[in-house]
Amino acid sequence: MKAITHEPEIVTRNGKPVSVIIPIKDYQELLERAEDAEDIAWLKRARRKKQHYRPLEEYLSQRNGK
């Protein structure tokens, strides 16, 4: 078995890189960063939309059918 390293290992096929082997902690961090980037992009899109606000009392009366 190979010694544990923190450096990514590049797997090649026919001399061309096809995948990378990285420590699981690095992979989990990459996933978290990707999710954070998606959340930020969604928030930026949401902020561009015009917001419509109404008083809480109005919402509650419509919701309760009063």
Secondary structure as GFF3:
##gff-version 3
##sequence-region A 1 66
A	DSSP	beta_strand	9	13	.	.	.	ID=ss1
A	DSSP	beta_strand	16	21	.	.	.	ID=ss2
A	DSSP	alpha_helix	24	48	.	.	.	ID=ss3
A	DSSP	alpha_helix	56	63	.	.	.	ID=ss4
###
